[in-house]
Amino acid sequence: MKTRKLILLMAVTTLTVTSCKKDLFDKDIYDGLVDYQFMIDNTDPSHDWCLTKNDTILLLAPDINLYSVQILTANPYTSTNAEIAAEGVCYGYQAELTYTMPITQQTIYIAVLSNKGEYLGVTSVPYGTKELELSADMLSHEGTLTKPTYQTFTYLYECTFPMPDDFDYNDMVLRITKSLPNVANSLQVDLTVKLEAAGADQLYAAAIQLPDFRYDEIEKVEIVSGEKMDKGYPLDRTFLTNSSTLFRGRQGQAVIGLFECAQWAFSKNQDDLGDIPLLRYNTAPSDKEDYSTTAAPVVTTYRITFKSREIARRLSFDRIDPFLLHMSDNGGIWEVHTYAHKFDEVTRSIYNGQESAYDNRVSWALVIPDGNFRYPIEGVAICRFSSESGEIFGPYDYYVYWMQNQKVRQDWYLTPTRPQLCY
């Protein structure tokens, strides 16, 4: 850890000196630093870091007894792990549903329910089917029904962007569940956010950008379970200067504020000097290690009320962008986004038109379509590989093959090869 920090310090010094001499950012030095610190030395040059795909299907239900429908990841009569990716009532005998699935998913399962919420059966179609007319005789209910749970994704972050770090992706770990509080009230969507871990040695904030939704398209966002994660925060705000749960982003998009300080969200504690202790939460194999401890995850449910049903039904996981805000050593504030939104500027102008200076195929965030994903312990990269030595080390060996070719081992996250290196 000390060696890595020394390397970063030398690199930052070099960049600073270069900047003073040329009055510009030296991209060659920066790219070399990122390449040196990154885990894999021969990554796919076209990698998009995407483990999910999304689609929309129109379900026709002329049978009046077919009240509501669900898009599932598995058959709930034969699997105990089926998740609800989307659901809705068949208004006018039809329901158009948008959903997000793991990129490996080849089949989607459609469950039909009565107006009493009883499962009438399930049918399946290939992923990508655009329209299907449902009838009672096509539904199967053979087996034992296990009621599906709502889909949950895991989001993992390195908090040092644009500088590289150890790539253990546990500086912030969020698990987000999307659900409908009342399937008949299609204006409302619940997002249950669980702050699982904070493995950073610096303070940071977090929010959720809804990049495809305007602030003006949302009636309100309210907390219906748990409490505001940074309730009672005692210091002046640095990152999320707007303390509202819902606020307008720079491009007019809707933004949900999660917390001003992850460490405060976990501890609600100050030291003798009034500062927030810089502890790492839920990342070290033992809470006896320096600056590490364990704590119960922080869970809050946000209810989003949209102004129209058509707008609300578009909210799927591919349209959710949680992001982290941190301060660099020179006092600049950076946002760490999922790869699809890497250069978005939600709360402030960051790049001033110079995004290309940081344009590389490295992501400081991972989106995992699995609510039970086991993230690496503190200081252990998710996987490291050198083509020179051929050695692989880390909790997920198959990650290497996905990094080298984004079309293969897209299920790497399901199988930790060294589970002892996972939290």
Residue pairs with C-beta under 8 A, 6 or more apart in sequence:
1 166
1 379
4 37
4 165
4 166
7 36
7 37
8 33
8 37
8 163
8 164
8 165
11 29
11 33
11 163
12 163
12 329
14 29
15 25
15 26
15 29
15 30
15 33
18 26
18 29
19 25
19 26
25 354
25 357
27 356
27 357
30 162
30 357
30 358
31 360
33 163
33 164
34 164
34 360
34 362
35 41
36 164
37 164
37 165
37 167
38 164
38 167
38 362
39 167
39 381
39 382
39 383
39 384
39 385
39 394
39 403
40 383
40 384
40 385
40 400
40 403
40 404
41 385
41 386
41 387
41 388
42 387
42 404
43 361
43 403
43 404
44 361
44 403
44 404
44 405
44 406
45 361
46 361
46 406
47 361
47 403
47 406
48 339
48 340
48 406
49 339
49 363
49 366
49 367
49 406
50 103
50 339
50 340
50 367
50 406
51 102
51 103
51 367
51 368
51 369
51 410
51 413
52 100
52 101
52 102
52 103
52 317
52 318
52 367
52 369
53 100
53 101
53 102
53 103
53 105
53 127
54 98
54 99
54 100
54 101
54 316
54 317
54 318
55 98
55 99
55 101
55 127
55 128
56 96
56 97
56 98
56 99
56 130
57 71
57 96
57 97
57 99
57 108
57 125
57 129
57 130
57 131
57 132
58 94
58 95
58 96
58 130
58 131
58 132
59 69
59 90
59 94
59 95
59 96
59 97
59 110
59 131
59 132
59 134
60 93
60 94
60 131
60 132
60 133
60 134
61 69
61 90
61 93
61 94
61 95
61 112
61 133
61 134
62 93
62 133
62 135
63 134
63 135
63 136
64 93
65 114
65 120
65 136
66 90
66 112
66 114
66 120
66 134
66 135
66 136
67 89
67 90
67 112
67 113
67 114
67 115
68 87
68 88
68 89
68 90
68 95
68 112
68 113
68 115
68 117
68 183
69 87
69 88
69 90
69 95
69 97
69 110
69 111
69 112
69 113
69 134
70 84
70 86
70 87
70 110
70 111
70 113
70 148
71 84
71 85
71 86
71 87
71 97
71 99
71 108
71 109
71 110
72 82
72 83
72 84
72 85
72 108
72 109
72 110
72 111
72 122
72 148
73 81
73 82
73 83
73 85
73 101
73 102
73 105
73 108
73 109
73 151
74 81
74 82
74 83
74 109
75 82
75 109
75 122
75 124
75 143
76 82
76 109
76 111
76 119
76 122
76 145
76 146
76 147
76 148
77 122
77 140
77 141
77 142
77 143
77 144
77 145
77 146
78 143
79 146
80 146
82 109
82 146
82 148
82 149
83 148
83 149
83 150
83 151
83 152
84 148
84 149
84 150
84 151
84 179
85 99
85 100
85 101
85 108
85 151
85 316
86 97
86 98
86 99
86 316
87 97
87 180
87 183
88 95
88 96
88 97
88 180
88 183
88 186
88 313
89 95
89 183
89 184
89 186
91 186
91 309
96 313
97 313
98 313
98 314
98 315
98 316
99 108
99 316
100 151
100 316
100 317
100 318
100 369
101 108
101 127
101 369
102 369
102 370
102 410
102 411
103 369
103 410
104 410
104 411
105 127
106 126
106 127
107 124
107 125
107 126
107 127
108 124
108 125
108 126
108 127
108 129
109 122
109 123
109 124
110 122
110 123
110 124
110 125
110 132
110 134
111 119
111 121
111 122
111 148
112 119
112 120
112 121
112 122
112 123
112 134
112 139
113 119
113 120
114 120
119 141
119 145
119 147
120 136
120 139
120 141
121 136
121 139
121 140
121 141
122 139
122 140
122 141
123 134
123 138
123 139
123 140
125 132
150 177
150 178
150 179
151 177
151 178
151 317
151 369
151 371
152 175
152 176
152 177
152 370
152 371
153 175
153 176
153 317
153 320
153 367
153 368
153 369
153 370
153 371
154 173
154 174
154 175
154 196
154 367
154 368
154 370
154 371
154 372
154 373
154 375
155 172
155 173
155 174
155 175
155 176
155 322
155 338
155 365
155 366
155 367
155 368
156 169
156 170
156 172
156 173
156 365
156 366
156 368
156 373
156 375
157 169
157 171
157 172
157 173
157 324
157 336
157 364
157 365
157 366
158 164
158 165
158 166
158 167
158 168
158 169
158 171
158 336
158 364
158 365
159 165
159 171
159 172
159 200
159 202
159 204
159 324
159 326
159 336
159 364
160 171
160 326
160 364
161 326
161 334
161 336
161 364
162 334
162 358
163 328
164 362
165 171
166 379
166 380
166 381
167 381
167 382
168 199
168 283
168 375
168 376
168 377
168 378
168 379
168 380
168 381
168 382
169 365
169 366
169 375
169 376
169 382
170 197
170 199
170 283
170 375
170 376
170 377
170 378
170 423
171 198
171 199
171 200
171 204
171 324
172 195
172 197
172 198
172 199
172 200
172 204
172 206
172 262
172 324
173 195
173 196
173 197
173 198
173 199
173 282
173 375
174 193
174 194
174 195
174 196
174 206
174 322
175 193
175 194
175 196
175 297
175 371
176 191
176 192
176 193
176 194
176 208
176 317
176 320
176 322
177 190
177 191
177 192
177 194
177 371
178 189
178 190
178 191
178 315
178 316
178 317
178 320
179 189
179 190
179 192
180 186
180 188
180 189
180 190
181 188
181 190
181 224
181 303
182 188
186 309
186 312
186 313
187 219
187 305
187 306
187 307
187 308
187 309
187 312
188 303
188 304
188 305
188 306
188 312
189 303
189 304
189 306
189 312
189 315
190 224
190 301
190 302
190 303
190 304
191 208
191 256
191 301
191 302
191 304
191 320
192 225
192 299
192 300
192 301
192 302
193 208
193 229
193 258
193 299
193 300
193 301
193 302
193 322
194 297
194 298
194 299
195 206
195 229
195 258
195 259
195 262
195 265
195 266
195 297
195 298
195 299
196 282
196 297
196 375
197 281
197 282
197 283
197 375
197 423
198 262
198 263
198 265
198 266
198 280
198 281
198 282
198 283
199 280
199 281
199 282
199 283
199 378
200 262
200 280
200 326
201 278
201 280
201 291
202 278
202 326
202 327
203 238
203 261
203 262
203 263
203 276
203 278
203 326
203 327
204 239
204 261
204 262
204 324
204 325
204 326
205 238
205 239
205 240
205 258
205 259
205 260
205 261
205 262
205 324
205 325
205 326
206 258
206 259
206 262
206 322
206 323
206 324
206 325
207 240
207 255
207 256
207 257
207 258
207 322
207 323
207 325
207 346
207 347
208 255
208 256
208 258
208 320
208 321
208 322
208 323
209 249
209 253
209 254
209 255
209 321
209 322
209 323
209 337
209 341
209 344
209 346
210 218
210 253
210 254
210 255
210 256
210 315
210 319
210 320
210 321
211 253
211 319
211 321
211 341
211 344
212 253
212 314
212 319
213 253
213 254
213 306
213 311
213 314
213 315
213 319
214 252
214 253
214 254
215 246
215 247
215 248
215 249
215 252
215 253
215 254
215 255
216 252
216 307
217 254
217 306
217 307
217 308
217 311
218 246
218 254
218 304
218 305
218 306
218 307
219 305
219 306
219 307
220 246
220 305
221 245
221 246
221 254
221 256
221 302
221 303
221 304
221 305
222 245
222 302
222 303
222 305
223 245
223 300
223 301
223 302
223 303
224 301
224 302
224 303
225 299
225 300
225 301
226 298
226 299
226 300
226 301
227 300
228 245
228 259
228 300
229 258
229 259
229 265
229 298
229 300
230 258
230 259
230 260
230 261
230 264
230 265
231 268
232 268
233 259
233 260
233 261
233 264
234 270
234 274
235 261
235 274
235 276
237 243
237 260
238 260
238 327
238 333
239 260
239 325
239 326
239 327
239 333
239 347
240 257
240 259
240 260
240 325
240 347
241 347
242 257
243 257
243 260
244 257
245 256
245 257
245 302
246 254
246 255
246 256
246 257
247 255
247 257
248 254
248 255
249 255
249 346
249 347
250 345
250 346
250 347
250 348
250 349
251 346
253 346
255 346
255 347
256 302
256 304
258 300
258 322
259 265
261 276
262 281
263 276
263 277
263 278
263 279
263 281
264 276
265 298
266 279
266 281
266 295
266 298
267 276
267 277
267 279
267 295
269 276
269 277
270 276
270 277
271 277
278 291
279 291
279 292
279 293
280 291
280 292
280 293
280 378
281 292
281 293
281 294
281 295
282 294
282 295
282 297
282 423
283 292
283 375
283 377
283 378
283 423
284 292
284 377
284 378
285 377
285 378
285 423
286 292
287 293
287 294
289 378
292 378
304 312
304 315
306 312
306 315
317 367
317 369
318 340
321 337
321 338
321 340
321 341
321 344
322 338
323 335
323 336
323 337
323 338
323 341
323 344
323 346
323 365
324 335
324 336
324 365
325 333
325 334
325 335
325 336
325 347
326 333
326 334
326 336
327 333
327 334
328 334
332 350
333 347
333 348
333 350
334 350
335 344
335 345
335 346
335 347
335 350
336 364
336 365
337 343
337 344
337 365
338 363
338 365
338 367
339 363
339 365
339 367
342 363
343 351
343 355
343 358
343 359
345 351
351 357
351 358
366 382
368 413
370 413
370 414
373 413
374 395
374 416
374 419
374 422
374 423
375 382
375 422
375 423
376 382
376 394
376 395
376 421
376 422
376 423
377 421
377 422
377 423
380 394
380 395
380 421
381 393
381 394
382 394
382 395
382 396
382 399
383 392
383 393
383 394
383 395
383 396
383 397
383 399
383 400
383 403
384 392
384 393
384 394
385 391
385 392
385 393
385 400
385 403
392 400
394 418
394 421
395 416
395 417
395 418
395 419
395 421
395 422
396 412
396 413
396 415
396 416
396 417
397 417
397 418
398 409
398 411
398 412
398 415
398 417
399 409
399 412
399 413
401 408
401 409
401 412
402 408
402 409
402 410
402 412
416 422
